[in-house]
Structure formats: C-alpha cells, structure tokens
Amino acid sequence: NFRMTDIQAAVGREQLRRLPGMLALRRDQVDRYRKLLADIPGLHCPEPPSWARSNWQSFCVRLPEGVDQRRAMESMLAAGVSTRRGVMCAHREPAYAKEPWIGSDLRESERAQDRGLILPLHHGLTVAHLERVAEALRKACNPKALKR
C-alpha cells in the first residue's frame, strides 16, 4: 500500500501547473508535423476523433504502401532521427506465438505493426527539429532513395 508523501504531493501539484502549457505545445507540434508531412504521398497521420482531444503522448504515422519500415527507420537514424515501431502485436511475440488466435482477424493490427512509425515528440523540440524530422521522413519514404 504505497502512499505518496506530502512533499511528493506538493511537488506533483506544482508540476501539474505546467501541464496545460506542455499539452498546448505538443498540440502545436503535431499541427506543424501535419503541415510538414502533408506532401508525402500515402503517408497517414493520426487524427483524433471529433469528440476527443489527444494529449499526444506519441505521434505514430503509417508509412505509405511499399515503404519498408526497417529501411525507413535506418534511413532516418542515418539522418540523426531516432524512431520506433508504433505497435507491437502480442500474437507475433515469441511468448504468445503458439497461442490459438482462432477466429481473430488480426490483419489490421499486423499492418499497424508493419507500417507504423513513432516520430520524435517532446516539449524540447524546436521548429527546426520538426523540419529535420519531416525531411528525413520524406527521404525515407522515397523508394528510389532507399534502393540498395
């Protein structure tokens, strides 16, 4: 039964005052990402439902058809941009691979795992950082640029 101390609570309350500003900044960053990435054919950016506002804990794009996720990640890393896969499917993990997933159509989950890419998103990113990420992704989504 872990309980927060009064000092921890006081620090937490003080930190919560910064939350609205941090969320506003993330929403601005996501808006800028959308504008910067709009010209990449076939790239899909997340869109929250009309009835909700996201806190944008992460920004996971879906790569265009034909763009290899691993190669795109490697290309972006070579440009100094760290990314991560967006989704992990439990049924593909070794510990669960032998479980009977009978009757489950998991194609969309698998597509999300194979084509999802989490882009950097945190309150320390500047407009220049976002532009650099967008340019690296634009190059990574160009199949001609990634041919080996």
DSSP file (Angstrom, degrees, kcal/mol; ACC not computed):
  #  RESIDUE AA STRUCTURE BP1 BP2  ACC     N-H-->O    O-->H-N    N-H-->O    O-->H-N    TCO  KAPPA ALPHA  PHI   PSI    X-CA   Y-CA   Z-CA
    1    1 A N              0   0    0      0, 0.0     2,-0.4     0, 0.0     0, 0.0   0.000 360.0 360.0 360.0  82.5    0.0    0.0    0.0
    2    2 A F        -     0   0    0      0, 0.0     2,-0.4     0, 0.0     0, 0.0  -0.624 360.0-171.3 -81.5 128.8    2.3    2.8   -1.3
    3    3 A R        -     0   0    0     -2,-0.4     2,-0.2     0, 0.0     0, 0.0  -0.954  24.3-115.0-122.4 142.1    1.2    6.2   -0.4
    4    4 A M        -     0   0    0     -2,-0.4     2,-0.1     1,-0.1     0, 0.0  -0.464  31.2-123.3 -72.1 140.5    2.6    9.5   -1.6
    5    5 A T     >  -     0   0    0     -2,-0.2     4,-2.3     1,-0.1     5,-0.2  -0.364  23.9-109.7 -77.1 165.2    4.3   11.7    0.9
    6    6 A D  H  > S+     0   0    0      1,-0.2     4,-2.3     2,-0.2     5,-0.1   0.868 120.8  52.0 -62.2 -36.5    3.2   15.3    1.5
    7    7 A I  H  > S+     0   0    0      2,-0.2     4,-2.4     1,-0.2    -1,-0.2   0.926 109.2  48.6 -67.4 -44.1    6.4   16.5   -0.1
    8    8 A Q  H  > S+     0   0    0      1,-0.2     4,-2.7     2,-0.2    -2,-0.2   0.910 112.1  49.9 -61.1 -41.3    5.8   14.3   -3.2
    9    9 A A  H  X S+     0   0    0     -4,-2.3     4,-2.6     2,-0.2    -1,-0.2   0.903 109.9  50.4 -63.4 -41.8    2.2   15.6   -3.4
   10   10 A A  H  X S+     0   0    0     -4,-2.3     4,-1.9     2,-0.2    -2,-0.2   0.912 112.4  46.4 -64.4 -42.4    3.4   19.2   -3.2
   11   11 A V  H  X S+     0   0    0     -4,-2.4     4,-2.5     2,-0.2    -2,-0.2   0.928 112.8  50.8 -64.3 -44.6    6.0   18.7   -5.9
   12   12 A G  H  X S+     0   0    0     -4,-2.7     4,-2.2     1,-0.2    -2,-0.2   0.906 109.1  50.3 -59.9 -43.8    3.4   17.0   -8.1
   13   13 A R  H  X S+     0   0    0     -4,-2.6     4,-0.7     1,-0.2    -1,-0.2   0.894 111.3  49.0 -62.1 -39.7    0.8   19.8   -7.6
   14   14 A E  H >< S+     0   0    0     -4,-1.9     3,-0.8     1,-0.2     4,-0.4   0.913 111.3  49.2 -66.5 -42.2    3.4   22.3   -8.6
   15   15 A Q  H >< S+     0   0    0     -4,-2.5     3,-1.7     1,-0.2     4,-0.5   0.855 101.0  64.4 -66.1 -34.5    4.4   20.3  -11.7
   16   16 A L  H >< S+     0   0    0     -4,-2.2     3,-0.9     1,-0.3    -1,-0.2   0.757  88.7  69.2 -62.0 -23.6    0.8   20.0  -12.8
   17   17 A R  T << S+     0   0    0     -3,-0.8     4,-0.3    -4,-0.7    -1,-0.3   0.784  98.0  51.6 -64.3 -25.6    0.6   23.7  -13.2
   18   18 A R  T <> S+     0   0    0     -3,-1.7     4,-2.1    -4,-0.4     3,-0.3   0.638  87.8  87.4 -83.0 -15.2    2.9   23.3  -16.2
   19   19 A L  H <> S+     0   0    0     -3,-0.9     4,-2.8    -4,-0.5     5,-0.3   0.892  81.9  52.9 -57.9 -48.8    0.8   20.6  -17.8
   20   20 A P  H  > S+     0   0    0      0, 0.0     4,-2.2     0, 0.0    -1,-0.2   0.904 112.0  46.9 -56.0 -41.0   -1.6   22.9  -19.8
   21   21 A G  H  > S+     0   0    0     -4,-0.3     4,-2.2    -3,-0.3    -2,-0.2   0.895 112.0  50.0 -66.4 -40.0    1.3   24.6  -21.5
   22   22 A M  H  X S+     0   0    0     -4,-2.1     4,-2.3     2,-0.2    -1,-0.2   0.910 111.9  48.0 -65.1 -41.7    3.1   21.4  -22.3
   23   23 A L  H  X S+     0   0    0     -4,-2.8     4,-2.4     2,-0.2    -2,-0.2   0.900 110.6  51.4 -66.4 -39.9   -0.1   19.9  -23.8
   24   24 A A  H  X S+     0   0    0     -4,-2.2     4,-2.1    -5,-0.3    -1,-0.2   0.905 109.8  50.4 -62.2 -41.2   -0.6   23.1  -25.9
   25   25 A L  H  X S+     0   0    0     -4,-2.2     4,-2.5     2,-0.2    -2,-0.2   0.925 110.1  49.4 -63.7 -44.5    3.0   22.9  -27.1
   26   26 A R  H  X S+     0   0    0     -4,-2.3     4,-2.6     1,-0.2    -2,-0.2   0.906 109.8  51.3 -61.9 -40.9    2.5   19.2  -28.1
   27   27 A R  H  X S+     0   0    0     -4,-2.4     4,-2.2     1,-0.2    -1,-0.2   0.896 110.5  49.2 -64.0 -38.6   -0.7   20.0  -30.0
   28   28 A D  H  X S+     0   0    0     -4,-2.1     4,-2.4     2,-0.2    -2,-0.2   0.907 110.2  51.1 -64.3 -41.9    1.2   22.8  -31.8
   29   29 A Q  H  X S+     0   0    0     -4,-2.5     4,-2.9     2,-0.2    -2,-0.2   0.913 109.9  49.4 -62.0 -42.6    4.0   20.4  -32.7
   30   30 A V  H  X S+     0   0    0     -4,-2.6     4,-2.6     2,-0.2    -1,-0.2   0.911 109.7  51.4 -64.3 -41.9    1.5   17.9  -34.1
   31   31 A D  H  X S+     0   0    0     -4,-2.2     4,-1.8     2,-0.2    -1,-0.2   0.916 111.7  47.4 -59.7 -42.4   -0.2   20.6  -36.2
   32   32 A R  H  X S+     0   0    0     -4,-2.4     4,-2.8     2,-0.2    -2,-0.2   0.920 109.7  52.9 -66.2 -43.1    3.2   21.5  -37.6
   33   33 A Y  H  X S+     0   0    0     -4,-2.9     4,-2.5     1,-0.2     5,-0.2   0.938 107.3  52.9 -54.8 -47.2    4.1   17.9  -38.3
   34   34 A R  H  X S+     0   0    0     -4,-2.6     4,-0.8     1,-0.2    -1,-0.2   0.911 112.1  44.5 -57.2 -43.4    0.8   17.5  -40.2
   35   35 A K  H >< S+     0   0    0     -4,-1.8     3,-0.5     1,-0.2     4,-0.3   0.916 115.1  47.8 -67.4 -42.5    1.6   20.5  -42.4
   36   36 A L  H 3< S+     0   0    0     -4,-2.8     3,-0.3     1,-0.2    -2,-0.2   0.800 117.9  41.1 -68.4 -29.0    5.3   19.4  -42.9
   37   37 A L  H >< S+     0   0    0     -4,-2.5     3,-1.9    -5,-0.2    -1,-0.2   0.470  85.2  97.9 -98.3  -3.2    4.3   15.9  -43.8
   38   38 A A  T << S+     0   0    0     -4,-0.8    -1,-0.2    -3,-0.5    -2,-0.1   0.747  78.9  56.9 -60.8 -25.4    1.2   16.6  -45.9
   39   39 A D  T 3  S+     0   0    0     -3,-0.3    -1,-0.3    -4,-0.3    -2,-0.1   0.377  77.9 103.6 -91.2   6.6    3.2   16.3  -49.2
   40   40 A I  S X  S-     0   0    0     -3,-1.9     3,-1.7     3,-0.1    -3,-0.0  -0.791  77.4-126.0 -89.5 109.6    4.4   12.8  -48.6
   41   41 A P  T 3  S+     0   0    0      0, 0.0     3,-0.1     0, 0.0    -2,-0.1  -0.290  86.4   4.5 -59.3 130.3    2.2   10.6  -50.9
   42   42 A G  T 3  S+     0   0    0      1,-0.3     2,-0.3    22,-0.1    23,-0.1   0.352  90.8 135.0  81.8  -6.0    0.4    7.8  -49.0
   43   43 A L    <   -     0   0    0     -3,-1.7     2,-0.5    -6,-0.2    -1,-0.3  -0.600  41.9-153.1 -77.1 134.9    1.6    8.8  -45.5
   44   44 A H  B     -A   62   0A   0     18,-2.5    18,-2.8    -2,-0.3    -6,-0.0  -0.942   5.8-161.9-114.1 122.8   -1.1    8.7  -42.9
   45   45 A C        -     0   0    0     -2,-0.5    16,-0.1    16,-0.2    14,-0.0  -0.767  32.4 -99.7 -97.0 146.8   -1.0   10.9  -39.8
   46   46 A P        -     0   0    0      0, 0.0    -1,-0.1     0, 0.0    15,-0.0  -0.320  33.8-163.9 -66.1 147.3   -3.2   10.1  -36.8
   47   47 A E        -     0   0    0     -2,-0.0     3,-0.1     0, 0.0     0, 0.0  -0.967  14.0-136.3-134.0 115.7   -6.4   12.0  -36.4
   48   48 A P        -     0   0    0      0, 0.0     5,-0.0     0, 0.0     6,-0.0  -0.351  36.8 -92.2 -68.8 154.5   -8.2   12.0  -33.1
   49   49 A P    >   -     0   0    0      0, 0.0     3,-1.9     0, 0.0     5,-0.1  -0.251  35.4-111.0 -63.1 156.4  -11.9   11.6  -33.1
   50   50 A S  T 3  S+     0   0    0      1,-0.3     0, 0.0    -3,-0.1     0, 0.0   0.746 116.0  56.5 -61.6 -24.2  -14.0   14.8  -33.3
   51   51 A W  T 3  S+     0   0    0      2,-0.0     2,-0.3     0, 0.0    -1,-0.3   0.356 105.7  57.6 -90.6   6.0  -15.3   14.2  -29.7
   52   52 A A    <   -     0   0    0     -3,-1.9     2,-0.4     2,-0.0     0, 0.0  -0.911  62.4-145.2-136.4 160.3  -11.8   14.0  -28.1
   53   53 A R        -     0   0    0     -2,-0.3     2,-0.2    -5,-0.0    -3,-0.0  -0.995  25.4-139.8-123.4 123.8   -8.6   16.0  -27.6
   54   54 A S        -     0   0    0     -2,-0.4   -27,-0.0     1,-0.1    -2,-0.0  -0.499  11.0-149.7 -81.5 149.6   -5.4   14.0  -27.6
   55   55 A N        -     0   0    0     -2,-0.2    -1,-0.1   -29,-0.0   -29,-0.1   0.456  38.3-132.7 -90.0  -2.9   -2.5   14.7  -25.2
   56   56 A W        +     0   0    0      1,-0.1     3,-0.1     2,-0.1    -2,-0.0   0.931  38.3 171.9  50.8  56.5   -0.2   13.4  -28.0
   57   57 A Q  S    S-     0   0    0      1,-0.2     2,-0.3    65,-0.0    64,-0.1   0.847  75.2  -0.2 -59.1 -33.9    1.8   11.1  -25.8
   58   58 A S        -     0   0    0     62,-0.1     2,-0.5     2,-0.0    -1,-0.2  -0.961  66.3-134.4-149.3 166.2    3.3    9.9  -29.1
   59   59 A F  E     - B   0 119A   0     60,-0.6    60,-2.8    -2,-0.3     2,-0.6  -0.896  25.4-177.6-128.8 100.1    2.9   10.6  -32.8
   60   60 A C  E     - B   0 118A   0     -2,-0.5    58,-0.3    58,-0.2     2,-0.2  -0.880   4.6-167.7-106.4 114.4    2.7    7.4  -34.8
   61   61 A V  E     - B   0 117A   0     56,-2.6    56,-2.3    -2,-0.6     2,-0.6  -0.620  20.1-127.2 -94.0 157.9    2.4    7.8  -38.6
   62   62 A R  E     -AB  44 116A   0    -18,-2.8   -18,-2.5    -2,-0.2    54,-0.2  -0.938  28.2-128.8-106.2 122.1    1.5    5.0  -41.0
   63   63 A L        -     0   0    0     52,-3.2     3,-0.1    -2,-0.6   -21,-0.1  -0.270  30.2 -96.0 -66.7 151.9    4.1    4.6  -43.8
   64   64 A P    >   -     0   0    0      0, 0.0     3,-1.9     0, 0.0    -1,-0.1  -0.266  51.8 -83.3 -63.4 154.5    2.9    4.5  -47.4
   65   65 A E  T 3  S+     0   0    0      1,-0.2     3,-0.1   -23,-0.1   -22,-0.0  -0.310 117.9  26.7 -53.8 139.8    2.4    1.2  -49.1
   66   66 A G  T 3  S+     0   0    0      1,-0.2     2,-0.7    -3,-0.1    -1,-0.2   0.322  89.1 118.3  87.5  -8.6    5.7   -0.2  -50.4
   67   67 A V    <   -     0   0    0     -3,-1.9     2,-0.4     4,-0.0    -1,-0.2  -0.836  64.0-133.4 -93.9 118.8    7.9    1.7  -47.9
   68   68 A D     >  -     0   0    0     -2,-0.7     4,-2.5     1,-0.2     5,-0.2  -0.572   7.4-146.8 -74.4 123.8    9.8   -0.8  -45.8
   69   69 A Q  H  > S+     0   0    0     45,-0.4     4,-2.7    -2,-0.4     5,-0.2   0.922  95.5  48.4 -58.6 -48.8    9.6    0.1  -42.1
   70   70 A R  H  > S+     0   0    0      1,-0.2     4,-2.5     2,-0.2    -1,-0.2   0.923 113.2  47.2 -61.7 -44.7   13.0   -1.1  -41.2
   71   71 A R  H  > S+     0   0    0      2,-0.2     4,-2.7     1,-0.2    -1,-0.2   0.900 111.7  51.2 -64.3 -39.1   14.7    0.6  -44.1
   72   72 A A  H  X S+     0   0    0     -4,-2.5     4,-2.5     2,-0.2    -2,-0.2   0.925 110.8  48.3 -63.0 -43.7   12.8    3.8  -43.3
   73   73 A M  H  X S+     0   0    0     -4,-2.7     4,-2.4     1,-0.2    -2,-0.2   0.905 112.6  48.4 -63.0 -41.7   13.9    3.6  -39.7
   74   74 A E  H  X S+     0   0    0     -4,-2.5     4,-2.3     2,-0.2    -2,-0.2   0.903 110.9  50.8 -65.0 -41.3   17.5    3.0  -40.7
   75   75 A S  H  X S+     0   0    0     -4,-2.7     4,-1.0     1,-0.2    -2,-0.2   0.918 112.4  46.2 -62.1 -43.8   17.4    5.9  -43.2
   76   76 A M  H  <>S+     0   0    0     -4,-2.5     5,-2.9     1,-0.2     3,-0.3   0.890 110.7  52.4 -68.4 -38.0   16.1    8.2  -40.5
   77   77 A L  H ><5S+     0   0    0     -4,-2.4     3,-1.9     1,-0.2    -1,-0.2   0.897 105.6  54.8 -63.6 -39.1   18.6    7.1  -38.0
   78   78 A A  H 3<5S+     0   0    0     -4,-2.3    -1,-0.2     1,-0.3    -2,-0.2   0.795 106.7  52.5 -62.6 -27.0   21.4    7.8  -40.5
   79   79 A A  T 3<5S-     0   0    0     -4,-1.0    -1,-0.3    -3,-0.3    -2,-0.2   0.352 128.3-101.3 -89.2   5.3   20.0   11.3  -40.7
   80   80 A G  T < 5S+     0   0    0     -3,-1.9     2,-0.5     1,-0.2    -3,-0.2   0.671  83.8 125.3  87.0  17.7   20.2   11.6  -36.9
   81   81 A V      < -     0   0    0     -5,-2.9     2,-0.4    -6,-0.1    -1,-0.2  -0.947  48.4-149.4-116.2 118.9   16.5   11.0  -36.2
   82   82 A S        +     0   0    0     -2,-0.5     2,-0.3    -3,-0.1    -8,-0.1  -0.702  23.1 171.0 -86.7 134.1   15.5    8.2  -33.8
   83   83 A T        -     0   0    0     -2,-0.4     2,-0.3   -10,-0.1    36,-0.2  -0.827  16.3-152.3-131.8 171.4   12.2    6.5  -34.4
   84   84 A R  E     -C  118   0A   0     34,-1.2    34,-3.5    -2,-0.3     2,-0.1  -0.966  33.0 -92.4-140.7 157.4   10.4    3.4  -33.0
   85   85 A R  E     -C  117   0A   0     -2,-0.3    32,-0.2    32,-0.2    28,-0.1  -0.456  35.3-140.7 -64.3 145.3    7.9    0.9  -34.3
   86   86 A G  S    S+     0   0    0     30,-0.7     2,-0.4    26,-0.3    27,-0.1   0.826  73.0  26.0 -82.3 -31.8    4.4    2.2  -33.4
   87   87 A V        -     0   0    0     25,-0.3     2,-0.5    26,-0.2    -1,-0.2  -0.974  57.0-155.7-137.5 143.9    2.6   -1.0  -32.4
   88   88 A M        -     0   0    0     -2,-0.4     2,-0.6    -3,-0.1     3,-0.1  -0.988  15.3-145.4-119.2 131.4    3.5   -4.4  -31.1
   89   89 A C    >>  -     0   0    0     -2,-0.5     3,-1.6     1,-0.2     4,-0.6  -0.846   3.0-151.4 -97.4 120.6    1.2   -7.4  -31.8
   90   90 A A  G >4 S+     0   0    0     -2,-0.6     3,-1.4     1,-0.3     6,-0.4   0.873  94.5  61.0 -58.1 -38.7    1.2   -9.8  -28.9
   91   91 A H  G 34 S+     0   0    0      1,-0.3    -1,-0.3    -3,-0.1     8,-0.1   0.653 103.8  50.8 -68.7 -12.1    0.4  -12.7  -31.2
   92   92 A R  G <4 S+     0   0    0     -3,-1.6    -1,-0.3     3,-0.0    -2,-0.2   0.532  88.3  99.2 -97.2  -9.0    3.6  -12.2  -33.0
   93   93 A E  S XX S-     0   0    0     -3,-1.4     3,-1.8    -4,-0.6     4,-1.3  -0.566  83.0-119.7 -80.2 142.7    5.8  -12.1  -29.9
   94   94 A P  T 34 S+     0   0    0      0, 0.0     4,-0.4     0, 0.0     3,-0.4   0.840 110.3  58.2 -51.6 -39.7    7.6  -15.4  -29.1
   95   95 A A  T 34 S+     0   0    0      1,-0.2     3,-0.1     2,-0.1    -4,-0.1   0.769 121.1  26.7 -64.2 -24.2    5.9  -15.9  -25.8
   96   96 A Y  T X4 S+     0   0    0     -3,-1.8     3,-2.0    -6,-0.4    -1,-0.2   0.417  89.2 103.2-117.2  -1.1    2.5  -15.9  -27.4
   97   97 A A  T 3< S+     0   0    0     -4,-1.3    -2,-0.1    -3,-0.4    -1,-0.1   0.760  84.5  48.2 -59.8 -27.1    3.2  -17.1  -30.9
   98   98 A K  T 3  S+     0   0    0     -4,-0.4    -1,-0.3    -3,-0.1    -2,-0.1   0.439  85.1 113.7 -94.7   0.9    1.9  -20.6  -30.2
   99   99 A E  S <  S-     0   0    0     -3,-2.0     2,-0.9     1,-0.1    -3,-0.1  -0.424  79.0-107.2 -69.7 145.9   -1.4  -19.4  -28.6
  100  100 A P        +     0   0    0      0, 0.0    -1,-0.1     0, 0.0    -2,-0.1  -0.644  37.2 177.0 -78.4 107.9   -4.5  -20.2  -30.5
  101  101 A W    >   +     0   0    0     -2,-0.9     3,-1.8   -10,-0.1     5,-0.1  -0.138  22.8 164.5 -98.9  36.4   -5.7  -16.9  -32.0
  102  102 A I  T 3   +     0   0    0      1,-0.3     3,-0.1     3,-0.0    -3,-0.0  -0.254  62.2  14.9 -60.2 136.0   -8.6  -18.8  -33.8
  103  103 A G  T 3  S+     0   0    0      1,-0.2     2,-0.6     0, 0.0    -1,-0.3   0.471  96.3 122.8  80.6   1.0  -11.3  -16.6  -35.1
  104  104 A S    <   -     0   0    0     -3,-1.8     2,-0.9     2,-0.0    -1,-0.2  -0.856  49.8-156.8-101.3 124.6   -9.3  -13.5  -34.8
  105  105 A D        +     0   0    0     -2,-0.6     3,-0.3     1,-0.1     4,-0.2  -0.858  23.4 165.6 -96.0 103.3   -8.7  -11.4  -37.8
  106  106 A L     >  +     0   0    0     -2,-0.9     4,-2.5     1,-0.2     5,-0.2   0.120  35.0 114.3-109.0  20.0   -5.6   -9.5  -36.9
  107  107 A R  H  > S+     0   0    0      1,-0.2     4,-2.7     2,-0.2     5,-0.2   0.890  78.4  49.7 -59.9 -40.8   -4.6   -8.2  -40.3
  108  108 A E  H  > S+     0   0    0     -3,-0.3     4,-2.4     2,-0.2    -1,-0.2   0.896 110.9  49.7 -67.9 -38.1   -5.1   -4.5  -39.3
  109  109 A S  H  > S+     0   0    0      2,-0.2     4,-2.2     1,-0.2    -1,-0.2   0.916 112.4  48.4 -62.5 -42.3   -3.0   -5.0  -36.2
  110  110 A E  H  X S+     0   0    0     -4,-2.5     4,-2.7     2,-0.2    -2,-0.2   0.898 110.4  50.5 -66.5 -40.4   -0.3   -6.6  -38.3
  111  111 A R  H  X S+     0   0    0     -4,-2.7     4,-2.1     2,-0.2     5,-0.2   0.905 109.6  51.8 -62.1 -40.5   -0.5   -3.7  -40.8
  112  112 A A  H  X S+     0   0    0     -4,-2.4     4,-1.6     1,-0.2   -26,-0.3   0.902 112.5  45.6 -63.0 -40.0   -0.2   -1.2  -38.0
  113  113 A Q  H  < S+     0   0    0     -4,-2.2   -26,-0.2     1,-0.2   -27,-0.2   0.908 116.2  45.3 -68.4 -40.9    2.9   -3.0  -36.6
  114  114 A D  H  < S+     0   0    0     -4,-2.7   -45,-0.4     1,-0.2    -2,-0.2   0.761 126.9  26.7 -75.5 -25.3    4.5   -3.4  -40.1
  115  115 A R  H  < S+     0   0    0     -4,-2.1   -52,-3.2    -5,-0.2     2,-0.2   0.464  92.7 107.5-119.8  -3.5    3.8    0.2  -41.2
  116  116 A G  E  <  -B   62   0A   0     -4,-1.6   -30,-0.7    -5,-0.2     2,-0.4  -0.543  40.4-178.8 -81.3 144.1    3.7    2.3  -38.0
  117  117 A L  E     -BC  61  85A   0    -56,-2.3   -56,-2.6   -32,-0.2     2,-0.6  -0.959  19.3-143.3-144.9 121.2    6.5    4.6  -37.1
  118  118 A I  E     -BC  60  84A   0    -34,-3.5   -34,-1.2    -2,-0.4   -58,-0.2  -0.755  19.4-154.6 -88.2 123.5    6.7    6.8  -34.0
  119  119 A L  E     -B   59   0A   0    -60,-2.8   -60,-0.6    -2,-0.6   -36,-0.1  -0.612  33.2 -83.9 -92.5 155.1    8.3   10.2  -34.7
  120  120 A P        +     0   0    0      0, 0.0     2,-0.3     0, 0.0    -1,-0.1  -0.326  54.1 167.5 -57.6 136.1   10.0   12.2  -32.0
  121  121 A L        +     0   0    0    -64,-0.1     2,-0.3    -3,-0.1   -95,-0.1  -0.811  14.6 123.5-155.4 110.0    7.6   14.3  -30.0
  122  122 A H    >   -     0   0    0     -2,-0.3     3,-1.9   -97,-0.1   -65,-0.0  -0.973  68.6 -97.1-160.9 165.3    8.5   16.1  -26.7
  123  123 A H  T 3  S+     0   0    0     -2,-0.3  -100,-0.0     1,-0.3     0, 0.0   0.605 114.4  65.1 -68.0 -10.2    8.5   19.6  -25.3
  124  124 A G  T 3  S+     0   0    0      2,-0.0    -1,-0.3     0, 0.0     2,-0.3   0.506  75.8 109.7 -88.4  -3.5   12.1   20.2  -26.2
  125  125 A L    <   -     0   0    0     -3,-1.9     2,-0.2     4,-0.1   -96,-0.0  -0.529  53.9-155.5 -77.1 135.7   11.7   20.0  -29.9
  126  126 A T     >  -     0   0    0     -2,-0.3     4,-2.2     1,-0.1     5,-0.2  -0.516  34.3-101.1 -97.4 172.1   12.0   23.2  -31.9
  127  127 A V  H  > S+     0   0    0      1,-0.2     4,-2.4     2,-0.2     5,-0.2   0.897 125.6  55.2 -58.9 -40.5   10.5   24.1  -35.3
  128  128 A A  H  > S+     0   0    0      1,-0.2     4,-2.1     2,-0.2    -1,-0.2   0.888 106.4  50.8 -61.7 -39.2   13.9   23.3  -36.8
  129  129 A H  H  > S+     0   0    0      2,-0.2     4,-2.5     1,-0.2    -2,-0.2   0.938 110.2  49.0 -62.3 -46.6   13.9   19.9  -35.2
  130  130 A L  H  X S+     0   0    0     -4,-2.2     4,-2.5     1,-0.2    -2,-0.2   0.895 110.9  50.4 -61.1 -40.6   10.4   19.1  -36.6
  131  131 A E  H  X S+     0   0    0     -4,-2.4     4,-2.4     2,-0.2    -1,-0.2   0.887 109.9  50.8 -64.4 -39.1   11.5   20.3  -40.0
  132  132 A R  H  X S+     0   0    0     -4,-2.1     4,-2.3     2,-0.2    -2,-0.2   0.910 110.8  48.2 -65.2 -42.7   14.6   18.0  -39.8
  133  133 A V  H  X S+     0   0    0     -4,-2.5     4,-2.5     2,-0.2    -2,-0.2   0.933 111.9  50.2 -61.9 -45.9   12.4   15.0  -38.8
  134  134 A A  H  X S+     0   0    0     -4,-2.5     4,-2.6     1,-0.2    -2,-0.2   0.903 110.9  48.3 -61.1 -42.7   10.0   15.8  -41.7
  135  135 A E  H  X S+     0   0    0     -4,-2.4     4,-2.2     2,-0.2    -1,-0.2   0.908 111.2  50.1 -65.6 -41.2   12.8   16.0  -44.2
  136  136 A A  H  X S+     0   0    0     -4,-2.3     4,-2.2     1,-0.2    -2,-0.2   0.900 112.9  47.0 -63.3 -40.1   14.3   12.7  -43.0
  137  137 A L  H  X S+     0   0    0     -4,-2.5     4,-1.8     2,-0.2    -2,-0.2   0.896 108.5  55.1 -68.6 -39.9   10.9   11.0  -43.3
  138  138 A R  H  < S+     0   0    0     -4,-2.6     4,-0.2     1,-0.2    -2,-0.2   0.926 112.1  43.6 -57.9 -45.3   10.3   12.5  -46.7
  139  139 A K  H >< S+     0   0    0     -4,-2.2     3,-1.3     1,-0.2    -1,-0.2   0.891 111.6  54.0 -66.8 -39.6   13.6   10.9  -47.9
  140  140 A A  H 3< S+     0   0    0     -4,-2.2    -1,-0.2     1,-0.3    -2,-0.2   0.774 106.3  53.1 -67.0 -25.6   12.9    7.6  -46.1
  141  141 A C  T 3< S+     0   0    0     -4,-1.8    -1,-0.3    -3,-0.1    -2,-0.2   0.431  85.2  95.8 -89.6   0.4    9.5    7.4  -47.9
  142  142 A N    X>  -     0   0    0     -3,-1.3     3,-1.1    -4,-0.2     4,-1.0  -0.803  62.3-161.3 -91.8 102.3   11.2    7.8  -51.3
  143  143 A P  H 3> S+     0   0    0      0, 0.0     4,-0.5     0, 0.0     3,-0.4   0.821  88.7  57.3 -55.4 -33.3   11.6    4.2  -52.5
  144  144 A K  H >4 S+     0   0    0      1,-0.2     3,-0.7     2,-0.2    -2,-0.0   0.865 104.6  51.7 -65.6 -35.0   14.2    5.3  -55.1
  145  145 A A  H <4 S+     0   0    0     -3,-1.1    -1,-0.2     1,-0.2    -5,-0.1   0.726 110.4  49.3 -73.4 -21.9   16.4    6.9  -52.3
  146  146 A L  H 3< S+     0   0    0     -4,-1.0    -1,-0.2    -3,-0.4    -2,-0.2   0.436  77.9 122.8-100.7   0.7   16.3    3.7  -50.3
  147  147 A K    <<        0   0    0     -3,-0.7    -3,-0.0    -4,-0.5     0, 0.0  -0.374 360.0 360.0 -62.9 138.6   17.3    1.2  -53.0
  148  148 A R              0   0    0     -2,-0.0    -1,-0.1     0, 0.0    -3,-0.0   0.397 360.0 360.0-111.8 360.0   20.4   -0.8  -52.1
